[in-house]
Amino acid sequence: MKVYFYALMAMSIIYTQIVAAESDSAANDVDEVVVTSSILNSSRIINPLYVIDGDEIEDNATTSLGEAVDSYLGVSIADFGAAVGQPIIRGMSGPRVKILKNGLVNRDVSGLGADHLNDIDLNDLDQVEIIKGPSSLLYANGTSGGIINVVDNCIAPEDFTTQEFIAGLETQSVNDGDSQFFNLKDNIGGFNVNVGYKKSEFDSFDIPDGAVIHEDDHDDHDEHEEHEEEMLSYLENSDLEIESTKFGISRAGEWGYFGISIDNHESMYGIPFHGEHSDEHDGHDDHGDDDHGDDDHEEEGHDEHEGERIFSSTDQESFTIKGEYNLGGNLVNSISYNYRDTDYHLIEAHAEEEGHDEHEEEEEHEEHAPTVFTNDATEYGAIFDISTSNLIQKVAVNFVDEDSAIVGEESFMNPANNEELTIGYFLSTDFDMFYLDAGFRIDQIERTGSVTDEDHGDIDYYNIDDDTTSFAISLGRDLSDSLDVNLGFASVERLPSVIELFMNGPHMATGRLETGNPNLKGETSENFDITFNFDNGDFYAMASFYINDVENYINLQDMHDDDHDDHDDHDDHDDHDDHGDDDHGDDHDGEFAHLIKANYVQEDAEFRGYEFEIGKTFSLASGDLTLSFGRDDVNAEFSDGHNVPRINPARNIYSLSYEENDWLFKLSLKDVEKQDDLAEGETLTDSYQMLNARLTKTYNVGTGKLKLSVFGTNMLDEVARNHSSFVKNQVPLAGRNYGAKFSYKF
């Protein structure tokens, strides 16, 4: 079966929900406005792109990065509770979508687990950019999905002209949560100083009645579980605390700018689902229900784990140097340079239980030792601007040295190192007949790691040293004053990530016994898209169609008994088969027999889809009313006809926006269809409707402005779950939520 994606990320990108800081009269995201991408520092953008104004993030409820962009066409989310929301772009996720902080990849450990969050500060943002196409190749490799660049300009490239101080409070009902934040920007003695702080504390979130689907197969407990499900009004262990600070200082002038920043981002969040070892070894329930509070079995062996809390705490510190030097020469106009050192730790732990004697507590401590995920990275590079009067040209050189390690109970991967050396080139020009953007990238990548044979204690060492080459071309043409068309083609190569190569053990968060493959080949993604944009002032329309053929697409596939005999990838890699079977054979039959066995395998795949949107703006009273309707759909199949797993279904998005003077009202309904195009082992995901609203009012108070935002999310209290989530049944989306934000800026 083959799947067809029709439409664009571009007009929804450029016309609908794009909000620009330079627009004072935009009634909502759908107006055509002048936006500037920090990636290229250009307002002429022909790539599929959103530039979301920071106020759109700030005025809404505090959420994960993925949830903040989930309402934009072509962009969805893979969640693991409120804390974790990893973005998906046109069906592509994981290492195919890179998260950037001020133009540099955010080096956390979100790629090492579905239960790990994109640890990035969303306080006081200038904008969030969602980019595909040629320009994205300058900043990250393997981005067959695209990049999301979070911009706060902590290091200011231009002098602050006025002092700005903002402080605010937020409250939410669904989790009894609150946030406090402040930010100061000022020019002190010729130096631009940017200081920010935000702290959020959210309890476990409420869920609609009956939202959790239990998978326990003990029939004699069905009646008890149904009663427990009816009584459960919140998802236990779904709390979140975040504290972030940042400090940046820079000096700017005609010569360019130079600055440094130091930021620290800490969080602690509950893991609402976590598999456990089998009863045969430790008395745990096969599905880990005790861990997420959905089970209250009275049978022997479960009471001792009642109320057990499993949580993760993170600590990210980064030091950044960034600047630009204007040469004004005949060959090189300027050199932009950067350096960032990142130390990242994530600790997954079980809270110690009460009511045990010392011997029991000692056994429990040994049984549930913390697991520490670390990622230490150093990155530096430069971009040379060699543009002429009619041709934009940039050359990028970048180097990354990254060490990843997992130590503790869930040490399912040995330490690994990743080194990347990149040379990239971008050009953009405007011909009489059309305009052109093109990007090229060459990466020299070396990944080293090892795999331990648990049965024999042997360690096999691997060194993957290879080059990847990627390019992208976009052609645009104005067919009339109101209509334009853009064509894009990209070929992006991606080497397997360290987790895909060296994963080797039980991953309780996904409920799977996962095995990587050091013999995996690189992916090659060839994407073609065509986009039509129409705008005559009051009426706009966009349609985009794309096909993405991926050679050697890597995915985590749940294995069945017959898969080991007839799967082509395993036939090609006998060493991996032997390694995988020998390493886990005994564990799978014993301690981890309840876990799903899953291997990283690869097979050619095809993604096809579309996005379209229409909208119209009306003059109403003394303001503007804008109505719009959009739809996106993506389907993905392997070459043998079966479906790619965890692909979110089609969505219809209805929006209404009214702006009058200092009032702004927004109402949106996201109608998510049923997903019944299932991969092996998947279950159907029901449709749902997500109704959200926000009313924002700005008051002039003295020399400053007081802004009040009142918002509601999931106002229909729908039972909703994302098909892309590994734990969609046990971890539904949050229920009805009301909240308010106050901020004062002067």
RAKAMO-V449226 format. One record per residue. N is the residue number from 0. RES is the residue in one letter. D_FIRST is the distance of its C-alpha to the first C-alpha in Angstrom with 2 decimals. Layout:
n->N res->RES d_first->D_FIRST
n->N res->RES d_first->D_FIRST
This chain:
n->0 res->M d_first->0.00
n->1 res->K d_first->3.77
n->2 res->V d_first->6.73
n->3 res->Y d_first->10.11
n->4 res->F d_first->13.48
n->5 res->Y d_first->16.43
n->6 res->A d_first->20.02
n->7 res->L d_first->22.58
n->8 res->M d_first->24.38
n->9 res->A d_first->27.39
n->10 res->M d_first->28.94
n->11 res->S d_first->28.31
n->12 res->I d_first->29.70
n->13 res->I d_first->32.61
n->14 res->Y d_first->33.38
n->15 res->T d_first->32.34
n->16 res->Q d_first->33.03
n->17 res->I d_first->34.85
n->18 res->V d_first->38.36
n->19 res->A d_first->40.92
n->20 res->A d_first->44.28
n->21 res->E d_first->45.88
n->22 res->S d_first->45.01
n->23 res->D d_first->47.71
n->24 res->S d_first->46.54
n->25 res->A d_first->42.78
n->26 res->A d_first->42.14
n->27 res->N d_first->38.90
n->28 res->D d_first->36.00
n->29 res->V d_first->35.03
n->30 res->D d_first->38.11
n->31 res->E d_first->38.14
n->32 res->V d_first->40.38
n->33 res->V d_first->41.59
n->34 res->V d_first->39.83
n->35 res->T d_first->40.57
n->36 res->S d_first->38.30
n->37 res->S d_first->40.34
n->38 res->I d_first->38.10
n->39 res->L d_first->39.50
n->40 res->N d_first->42.37
n->41 res->S d_first->41.29
n->42 res->S d_first->40.65
n->43 res->R d_first->38.68
n->44 res->I d_first->35.06
n->45 res->I d_first->32.21
n->46 res->N d_first->29.56
n->47 res->P d_first->27.21
n->48 res->L d_first->29.69
n->49 res->Y d_first->31.30
n->50 res->V d_first->34.94
n->51 res->I d_first->35.79
n->52 res->D d_first->39.52
n->53 res->G d_first->41.01
n->54 res->D d_first->42.52
n->55 res->E d_first->39.11
n->56 res->I d_first->38.69
n->57 res->E d_first->42.35
n->58 res->D d_first->42.72
n->59 res->N d_first->39.81
n->60 res->A d_first->39.79
n->61 res->T d_first->39.79
n->62 res->T d_first->36.31
n->63 res->S d_first->34.18
n->64 res->L d_first->32.92
n->65 res->G d_first->29.30
n->66 res->E d_first->30.44
n->67 res->A d_first->32.67
n->68 res->V d_first->29.84
n->69 res->D d_first->27.15
n->70 res->S d_first->27.96
n->71 res->Y d_first->27.18
n->72 res->L d_first->24.05
n->73 res->G d_first->21.48
n->74 res->V d_first->23.39
n->75 res->S d_first->22.86
n->76 res->I d_first->24.31
n->77 res->A d_first->23.99
n->78 res->D d_first->27.21
n->79 res->F d_first->29.44
n->80 res->G d_first->32.17
n->81 res->A d_first->34.15
n->82 res->A d_first->35.26
n->83 res->V d_first->31.94
n->84 res->G d_first->29.37
n->85 res->Q d_first->27.48
n->86 res->P d_first->25.89
n->87 res->I d_first->22.25
n->88 res->I d_first->21.67
n->89 res->R d_first->18.33
n->90 res->G d_first->16.56
n->91 res->M d_first->18.87
n->92 res->S d_first->21.57
n->93 res->G d_first->24.23
n->94 res->P d_first->25.83
n->95 res->R d_first->23.62
n->96 res->V d_first->25.61
n->97 res->K d_first->29.36
n->98 res->I d_first->31.99
n->99 res->L d_first->35.17
n->100 res->K d_first->38.65
n->101 res->N d_first->40.72
n->102 res->G d_first->38.75
n->103 res->L d_first->38.66
n->104 res->V d_first->35.90
n->105 res->N d_first->36.77
n->106 res->R d_first->37.33
n->107 res->D d_first->36.71
n->108 res->V d_first->34.80
n->109 res->S d_first->31.80
n->110 res->G d_first->29.65
n->111 res->L d_first->31.15
n->112 res->G d_first->29.89
n->113 res->A d_first->27.78
n->114 res->D d_first->31.12
n->115 res->H d_first->32.84
n->116 res->L d_first->33.46
n->117 res->N d_first->33.51
n->118 res->D d_first->37.31
n->119 res->I d_first->38.41
n->120 res->D d_first->41.22
n->121 res->L d_first->40.29
n->122 res->N d_first->43.96
n->123 res->D d_first->45.53
n->124 res->L d_first->42.66
n->125 res->D d_first->43.04
n->126 res->Q d_first->39.35
n->127 res->V d_first->35.82
n->128 res->E d_first->33.73
n->129 res->I d_first->29.95
n->130 res->I d_first->29.29
n->131 res->K d_first->26.69
n->132 res->G d_first->27.50
n->133 res->P d_first->30.58
n->134 res->S d_first->33.10
n->135 res->S d_first->31.13
n->136 res->L d_first->31.46
n->137 res->L d_first->35.21
n->138 res->Y d_first->35.06
n->139 res->A d_first->32.41
n->140 res->N d_first->30.27
n->141 res->G d_first->26.63
n->142 res->T d_first->25.87
n->143 res->S d_first->22.33
n->144 res->G d_first->22.13
n->145 res->G d_first->25.67
n->146 res->I d_first->29.05
n->147 res->I d_first->30.93
n->148 res->N d_first->34.65
n->149 res->V d_first->37.14
n->150 res->V d_first->40.41
n->151 res->D d_first->43.76
n->152 res->N d_first->46.06
n->153 res->C d_first->48.11
n->154 res->I d_first->49.68
n->155 res->A d_first->50.79
n->156 res->P d_first->50.70
n->157 res->E d_first->53.25
n->158 res->D d_first->56.37
n->159 res->F d_first->56.25
n->160 res->T d_first->58.58
n->161 res->T d_first->59.16
n->162 res->Q d_first->59.20
n->163 res->E d_first->56.31
n->164 res->F d_first->56.17
n->165 res->I d_first->53.60
n->166 res->A d_first->53.60
n->167 res->G d_first->51.50
n->168 res->L d_first->50.61
n->169 res->E d_first->47.53
n->170 res->T d_first->47.01
n->171 res->Q d_first->44.01
n->172 res->S d_first->44.19
n->173 res->V d_first->41.00
n->174 res->N d_first->42.30
n->175 res->D d_first->46.02
n->176 res->G d_first->45.52
n->177 res->D d_first->47.46
n->178 res->S d_first->47.50
n->179 res->Q d_first->50.36
n->180 res->F d_first->50.15
n->181 res->F d_first->52.35
n->182 res->N d_first->52.25
n->183 res->L d_first->55.08
n->184 res->K d_first->55.01
n->185 res->D d_first->58.29
n->186 res->N d_first->60.09
n->187 res->I d_first->62.90
n->188 res->G d_first->65.35
n->189 res->G d_first->62.90
n->190 res->F d_first->60.11
n->191 res->N d_first->56.95
n->192 res->V d_first->56.40
n->193 res->N d_first->53.24
n->194 res->V d_first->53.40
n->195 res->G d_first->50.85
n->196 res->Y d_first->50.46
n->197 res->K d_first->48.15
n->198 res->K d_first->48.09
n->199 res->S d_first->45.74
n->200 res->E d_first->46.06
n->201 res->F d_first->43.52
n->202 res->D d_first->43.79
n->203 res->S d_first->40.96
n->204 res->F d_first->39.00
n->205 res->D d_first->39.02
n->206 res->I d_first->35.97
n->207 res->P d_first->35.56
n->208 res->D d_first->36.68
n->209 res->G d_first->34.22
n->210 res->A d_first->31.81
n->211 res->V d_first->31.71
n->212 res->I d_first->29.60
n->213 res->H d_first->31.44
n->214 res->E d_first->29.79
n->215 res->D d_first->33.05
n->216 res->D d_first->32.92
n->217 res->H d_first->36.66
n->218 res->D d_first->36.92
n->219 res->D d_first->40.63
n->220 res->H d_first->40.08
n->221 res->D d_first->37.63
n->222 res->E d_first->40.45
n->223 res->H d_first->41.85
n->224 res->E d_first->38.51
n->225 res->E d_first->37.92
n->226 res->H d_first->41.42
n->227 res->E d_first->40.88
n->228 res->E d_first->37.66
n->229 res->E d_first->39.59
n->230 res->M d_first->42.39
n->231 res->L d_first->40.35
n->232 res->S d_first->40.55
n->233 res->Y d_first->39.53
n->234 res->L d_first->37.33
n->235 res->E d_first->39.82
n->236 res->N d_first->39.83
n->237 res->S d_first->37.88
n->238 res->D d_first->40.87
n->239 res->L d_first->41.12
n->240 res->E d_first->44.07
n->241 res->I d_first->43.99
n->242 res->E d_first->46.96
n->243 res->S d_first->46.75
n->244 res->T d_first->49.50
n->245 res->K d_first->49.59
n->246 res->F d_first->52.41
n->247 res->G d_first->52.31
n->248 res->I d_first->55.17
n->249 res->S d_first->55.24
n->250 res->R d_first->57.69
n->251 res->A d_first->56.80
n->252 res->G d_first->58.65
n->253 res->E d_first->58.51
n->254 res->W d_first->57.98
n->255 res->G d_first->54.68
n->256 res->Y d_first->54.17
n->257 res->F d_first->54.17
n->258 res->G d_first->53.24
n->259 res->I d_first->52.35
n->260 res->S d_first->50.55
n->261 res->I d_first->50.45
n->262 res->D d_first->48.03
n->263 res->N d_first->47.49
n->264 res->H d_first->44.66
n->265 res->E d_first->44.97
n->266 res->S d_first->42.96
n->267 res->M d_first->42.89
n->268 res->Y d_first->40.13
n->269 res->G d_first->39.37
n->270 res->I d_first->36.27
n->271 res->P d_first->35.25
n->272 res->F d_first->33.20
n->273 res->H d_first->34.13
n->274 res->G d_first->33.48
n->275 res->E d_first->36.58
n->276 res->H d_first->37.87
n->277 res->S d_first->37.93
n->278 res->D d_first->40.87
n->279 res->E d_first->41.98
n->280 res->H d_first->43.22
n->281 res->D d_first->44.19
n->282 res->G d_first->43.88
n->283 res->H d_first->40.94
n->284 res->D d_first->38.46
n->285 res->D d_first->35.19
n->286 res->H d_first->33.24
n->287 res->G d_first->35.83
n->288 res->D d_first->36.56
n->289 res->D d_first->40.12
n->290 res->D d_first->39.06
n->291 res->H d_first->37.49
n->292 res->G d_first->40.04
n->293 res->D d_first->38.00
n->294 res->D d_first->39.79
n->295 res->D d_first->43.44
n->296 res->H d_first->43.64
n->297 res->E d_first->47.16
n->298 res->E d_first->46.53
n->299 res->E d_first->48.33
n->300 res->G d_first->46.74
n->301 res->H d_first->45.00
n->302 res->D d_first->47.98
n->303 res->E d_first->48.89
n->304 res->H d_first->45.77
n->305 res->E d_first->46.06
n->306 res->G d_first->45.84
n->307 res->E d_first->44.65
n->308 res->R d_first->43.39
n->309 res->I d_first->40.88
n->310 res->F d_first->40.82
n->311 res->S d_first->40.28
n->312 res->S d_first->42.81
n->313 res->T d_first->42.24
n->314 res->D d_first->44.70
n->315 res->Q d_first->43.86
n->316 res->E d_first->46.63
n->317 res->S d_first->46.19
n->318 res->F d_first->48.78
n->319 res->T d_first->47.90
n->320 res->I d_first->49.90
n->321 res->K d_first->48.72
n->322 res->G d_first->50.48
n->323 res->E d_first->50.80
n->324 res->Y d_first->53.67
n->325 res->N d_first->54.35
n->326 res->L d_first->55.78
n->327 res->G d_first->55.96
n->328 res->G d_first->56.26
n->329 res->N d_first->55.50
n->330 res->L d_first->52.53
n->331 res->V d_first->51.35
n->332 res->N d_first->51.61
n->333 res->S d_first->50.80
n->334 res->I d_first->49.46
n->335 res->S d_first->47.42
n->336 res->Y d_first->47.52
n->337 res->N d_first->46.33
n->338 res->Y d_first->46.82
n->339 res->R d_first->45.42
n->340 res->D d_first->46.18
n->341 res->T d_first->44.11
n->342 res->D d_first->44.95
n->343 res->Y d_first->42.41
n->344 res->H d_first->42.76
n->345 res->L d_first->40.68
n->346 res->I d_first->42.34
n->347 res->E d_first->40.56
n->348 res->A d_first->43.20
n->349 res->H d_first->44.12
n->350 res->A d_first->47.09
n->351 res->E d_first->50.04
n->352 res->E d_first->50.69
n->353 res->E d_first->53.97
n->354 res->G d_first->56.02
n->355 res->H d_first->55.83
n->356 res->D d_first->58.78
n->357 res->E d_first->59.04
n->358 res->H d_first->57.66
n->359 res->E d_first->54.55
n->360 res->E d_first->54.02
n->361 res->E d_first->54.41
n->362 res->E d_first->51.85
n->363 res->E d_first->49.40
n->364 res->H d_first->49.97
n->365 res->E d_first->49.31
n->366 res->E d_first->46.21
n->367 res->H d_first->44.72
n->368 res->A d_first->45.87
n->369 res->P d_first->44.34
n->370 res->T d_first->41.52
n->371 res->V d_first->42.16
n->372 res->F d_first->39.49
n->373 res->T d_first->41.10
n->374 res->N d_first->40.07
n->375 res->D d_first->42.87
n->376 res->A d_first->42.04
n->377 res->T d_first->44.13
n->378 res->E d_first->42.77
n->379 res->Y d_first->44.71
n->380 res->G d_first->44.08
n->381 res->A d_first->45.21
n->382 res->I d_first->43.96
n->383 res->F d_first->46.15
n->384 res->D d_first->46.29
n->385 res->I d_first->47.21
n->386 res->S d_first->46.52
n->387 res->T d_first->48.67
n->388 res->S d_first->49.58
n->389 res->N d_first->46.53
n->390 res->L d_first->44.06
n->391 res->I d_first->42.72
n->392 res->Q d_first->42.31
n->393 res->K d_first->41.90
n->394 res->V d_first->41.83
n->395 res->A d_first->40.89
n->396 res->V d_first->41.95
n->397 res->N d_first->40.98
n->398 res->F d_first->41.52
n->399 res->V d_first->40.25
n->400 res->D d_first->41.58
n->401 res->E d_first->39.85
n->402 res->D d_first->40.72
n->403 res->S d_first->38.57
n->404 res->A d_first->39.87
n->405 res->I d_first->39.32
n->406 res->V d_first->42.43
n->407 res->G d_first->43.06
n->408 res->E d_first->41.55
n->409 res->E d_first->37.89
n->410 res->S d_first->38.49
n->411 res->F d_first->35.08
n->412 res->M d_first->35.41
n->413 res->N d_first->38.48
n->414 res->P d_first->39.84
n->415 res->A d_first->38.02
n->416 res->N d_first->39.01
n->417 res->N d_first->37.08
n->418 res->E d_first->38.79
n->419 res->E d_first->37.40
n->420 res->L d_first->39.24
n->421 res->T d_first->37.75
n->422 res->I d_first->38.74
n->423 res->G d_first->37.01
n->424 res->Y d_first->37.79
n->425 res->F d_first->37.08
n->426 res->L d_first->38.32
n->427 res->S d_first->38.30
n->428 res->T d_first->40.17
n->429 res->D d_first->40.61
n->430 res->F d_first->41.01
n->431 res->D d_first->42.32
n->432 res->M d_first->39.05
n->433 res->F d_first->36.59
n->434 res->Y d_first->36.54
n->435 res->L d_first->34.92
n->436 res->D d_first->33.95
n->437 res->A d_first->33.09
n->438 res->G d_first->32.92
n->439 res->F d_first->33.10
n->440 res->R d_first->33.34
n->441 res->I d_first->34.35
n->442 res->D d_first->34.44
n->443 res->Q d_first->36.36
n->444 res->I d_first->35.12
n->445 res->E d_first->36.74
n->446 res->R d_first->35.54
n->447 res->T d_first->37.73
n->448 res->G d_first->37.43
n->449 res->S d_first->37.86
n->450 res->V d_first->36.45
n->451 res->T d_first->38.86
n->452 res->D d_first->38.78
n->453 res->E d_first->39.88
n->454 res->D d_first->41.17
n->455 res->H d_first->43.36
n->456 res->G d_first->43.96
n->457 res->D d_first->42.96
n->458 res->I d_first->41.52
n->459 res->D d_first->39.32
n->460 res->Y d_first->39.60
n->461 res->Y d_first->37.04
n->462 res->N d_first->37.36
n->463 res->I d_first->34.38
n->464 res->D d_first->35.84
n->465 res->D d_first->33.63
n->466 res->D d_first->33.26
n->467 res->T d_first->30.36
n->468 res->T d_first->30.26
n->469 res->S d_first->28.47
n->470 res->F d_first->28.95
n->471 res->A d_first->27.94
n->472 res->I d_first->29.13
n->473 res->S d_first->29.31
n->474 res->L d_first->30.87
n->475 res->G d_first->32.18
n->476 res->R d_first->34.09
n->477 res->D d_first->36.03
n->478 res->L d_first->35.39
n->479 res->S d_first->38.13
n->480 res->D d_first->40.15
n->481 res->S d_first->37.46
n->482 res->L d_first->34.17
n->483 res->D d_first->32.71
n->484 res->V d_first->29.53
n->485 res->N d_first->28.34
n->486 res->L d_first->26.08
n->487 res->G d_first->25.10
n->488 res->F d_first->23.82
n->489 res->A d_first->24.03
n->490 res->S d_first->23.65
n->491 res->V d_first->24.37
n->492 res->E d_first->25.11
n->493 res->R d_first->25.46
n->494 res->L d_first->27.15
n->495 res->P d_first->26.34
n->496 res->S d_first->28.46
n->497 res->V d_first->31.28
n->498 res->I d_first->29.53
n->499 res->E d_first->26.49
n->500 res->L d_first->29.04
n->501 res->F d_first->31.81
n->502 res->M d_first->30.65
n->503 res->N d_first->32.27
n->504 res->G d_first->32.98
n->505 res->P d_first->32.52
n->506 res->H d_first->31.21
n->507 res->M d_first->32.48
n->508 res->A d_first->31.09
n->509 res->T d_first->27.49
n->510 res->G d_first->28.68
n->511 res->R d_first->27.36
n->512 res->L d_first->28.96
n->513 res->E d_first->27.46
n->514 res->T d_first->27.87
n->515 res->G d_first->27.45
n->516 res->N d_first->27.38
n->517 res->P d_first->30.07
n->518 res->N d_first->28.34
n->519 res->L d_first->25.24
n->520 res->K d_first->24.71
n->521 res->G d_first->24.53
n->522 res->E d_first->21.42
n->523 res->T d_first->21.13
n->524 res->S d_first->19.36
n->525 res->E d_first->19.29
n->526 res->N d_first->19.00
n->527 res->F d_first->19.64
n->528 res->D d_first->20.61
n->529 res->I d_first->22.70
n->530 res->T d_first->24.83
n->531 res->F d_first->27.24
n->532 res->N d_first->30.19
n->533 res->F d_first->32.75
n->534 res->D d_first->35.96
n->535 res->N d_first->39.20
n->536 res->G d_first->40.96
n->537 res->D d_first->40.25
n->538 res->F d_first->36.71
n->539 res->Y d_first->33.78
n->540 res->A d_first->30.10
n->541 res->M d_first->27.33
n->542 res->A d_first->23.78
n->543 res->S d_first->21.64
n->544 res->F d_first->18.29
n->545 res->Y d_first->16.90
n->546 res->I d_first->14.47
n->547 res->N d_first->15.09
n->548 res->D d_first->14.17
n->549 res->V d_first->15.66
n->550 res->E d_first->17.02
n->551 res->N d_first->18.04
n->552 res->Y d_first->16.72
n->553 res->I d_first->19.04
n->554 res->N d_first->18.26
n->555 res->L d_first->20.16
n->556 res->Q d_first->18.38
n->557 res->D d_first->19.97
n->558 res->M d_first->21.11
n->559 res->H d_first->21.62
n->560 res->D d_first->24.12
n->561 res->D d_first->21.83
n->562 res->D d_first->20.20
n->563 res->H d_first->23.49
n->564 res->D d_first->23.51
n->565 res->D d_first->20.20
n->566 res->H d_first->18.78
n->567 res->D d_first->19.14
n->568 res->D d_first->20.54
n->569 res->H d_first->23.20
n->570 res->D d_first->24.13
n->571 res->D d_first->24.81
n->572 res->H d_first->27.01
n->573 res->D d_first->29.37
n->574 res->D d_first->31.80
n->575 res->H d_first->29.39
n->576 res->D d_first->28.48
n->577 res->D d_first->32.18
n->578 res->H d_first->33.00
n->579 res->G d_first->30.43
n->580 res->D d_first->31.38
n->581 res->D d_first->35.10
n->582 res->D d_first->35.28
n->583 res->H d_first->33.68
n->584 res->G d_first->34.20
n->585 res->D d_first->37.40
n->586 res->D d_first->36.44
n->587 res->H d_first->33.21
n->588 res->D d_first->35.20
n->589 res->G d_first->37.90
n->590 res->E d_first->38.18
n->591 res->F d_first->34.46
n->592 res->A d_first->33.14
n->593 res->H d_first->31.91
n->594 res->L d_first->29.64
n->595 res->I d_first->25.97
n->596 res->K d_first->25.77
n->597 res->A d_first->23.42
n->598 res->N d_first->23.26
n->599 res->Y d_first->22.37
n->600 res->V d_first->19.96
n->601 res->Q d_first->17.94
n->602 res->E d_first->14.85
n->603 res->D d_first->13.35
n->604 res->A d_first->11.07
n->605 res->E d_first->10.08
n->606 res->F d_first->11.33
n->607 res->R d_first->11.48
n->608 res->G d_first->13.83
n->609 res->Y d_first->17.06
n->610 res->E d_first->20.46
n->611 res->F d_first->23.13
n->612 res->E d_first->26.56
n->613 res->I d_first->29.59
n->614 res->G d_first->33.04
n->615 res->K d_first->36.68
n->616 res->T d_first->39.97
n->617 res->F d_first->42.98
n->618 res->S d_first->46.60
n->619 res->L d_first->47.73
n->620 res->A d_first->51.28
n->621 res->S d_first->52.01
n->622 res->G d_first->48.48
n->623 res->D d_first->44.96
n->624 res->L d_first->42.14
n->625 res->T d_first->38.57
n->626 res->L d_first->35.63
n->627 res->S d_first->32.01
n->628 res->F d_first->28.48
n->629 res->G d_first->25.43
n->630 res->R d_first->21.74
n->631 res->D d_first->19.17
n->632 res->D d_first->15.48
n->633 res->V d_first->13.21
n->634 res->N d_first->9.60
n->635 res->A d_first->8.91
n->636 res->E d_first->6.60
n->637 res->F d_first->8.47
n->638 res->S d_first->8.75
n->639 res->D d_first->8.31
n->640 res->G d_first->4.78
n->641 res->H d_first->6.85
n->642 res->N d_first->7.82
n->643 res->V d_first->10.88
n->644 res->P d_first->13.83
n->645 res->R d_first->16.17
n->646 res->I d_first->14.48
n->647 res->N d_first->16.71
n->648 res->P d_first->15.69
n->649 res->A d_first->16.72
n->650 res->R d_first->20.51
n->651 res->N d_first->23.17
n->652 res->I d_first->26.45
n->653 res->Y d_first->29.69
n->654 res->S d_first->32.84
n->655 res->L d_first->36.53
n->656 res->S d_first->39.16
n->657 res->Y d_first->42.88
n->658 res->E d_first->45.41
n->659 res->E d_first->49.13
n->660 res->N d_first->51.62
n->661 res->D d_first->51.23
n->662 res->W d_first->48.81
n->663 res->L d_first->45.02
n->664 res->F d_first->42.82
n->665 res->K d_first->39.04
n->666 res->L d_first->36.78
n->667 res->S d_first->33.02
n->668 res->L d_first->30.47
n->669 res->K d_first->27.09
n->670 res->D d_first->24.83
n->671 res->V d_first->21.93
n->672 res->E d_first->19.29
n->673 res->K d_first->18.01
n->674 res->Q d_first->15.18
n->675 res->D d_first->13.25
n->676 res->D d_first->9.86
n->677 res->L d_first->11.50
n->678 res->A d_first->11.75
n->679 res->E d_first->14.01
n->680 res->G d_first->17.42
n->681 res->E d_first->16.74
n->682 res->T d_first->18.22
n->683 res->L d_first->17.59
n->684 res->T d_first->19.50
n->685 res->D d_first->21.49
n->686 res->S d_first->22.09
n->687 res->Y d_first->25.41
n->688 res->Q d_first->27.71
n->689 res->M d_first->29.75
n->690 res->L d_first->32.95
n->691 res->N d_first->35.05
n->692 res->A d_first->38.32
n->693 res->R d_first->40.98
n->694 res->L d_first->44.47
n->695 res->T d_first->46.33
n->696 res->K d_first->50.00
n->697 res->T d_first->52.10
n->698 res->Y d_first->55.89
n->699 res->N d_first->58.48
n->700 res->V d_first->60.78
n->701 res->G d_first->63.60
n->702 res->T d_first->62.32
n->703 res->G d_first->58.85
n->704 res->K d_first->55.91
n->705 res->L d_first->54.85
n->706 res->K d_first->51.21
n->707 res->L d_first->50.00
n->708 res->S d_first->46.35
n->709 res->V d_first->45.46
n->710 res->F d_first->41.81
n->711 res->G d_first->39.68
n->712 res->T d_first->36.17
n->713 res->N d_first->34.08
n->714 res->M d_first->36.87
n->715 res->L d_first->35.15
n->716 res->D d_first->35.15
n->717 res->E d_first->31.50
n->718 res->V d_first->29.92
n->719 res->A d_first->27.22
n->720 res->R d_first->25.12
n->721 res->N d_first->22.63
n->722 res->H d_first->19.30
n->723 res->S d_first->19.64
n->724 res->S d_first->22.95
n->725 res->F d_first->23.59
n->726 res->V d_first->26.22
n->727 res->K d_first->24.85
n->728 res->N d_first->26.46
n->729 res->Q d_first->29.80
n->730 res->V d_first->30.09
n->731 res->P d_first->29.32
n->732 res->L d_first->30.20
n->733 res->A d_first->33.87
n->734 res->G d_first->35.46
n->735 res->R d_first->37.67
n->736 res->N d_first->39.56
n->737 res->Y d_first->42.50
n->738 res->G d_first->44.36
n->739 res->A d_first->46.66
n->740 res->K d_first->47.43
n->741 res->F d_first->50.81
n->742 res->S d_first->51.62
n->743 res->Y d_first->54.77
n->744 res->K d_first->54.90
n->745 res->F d_first->58.13
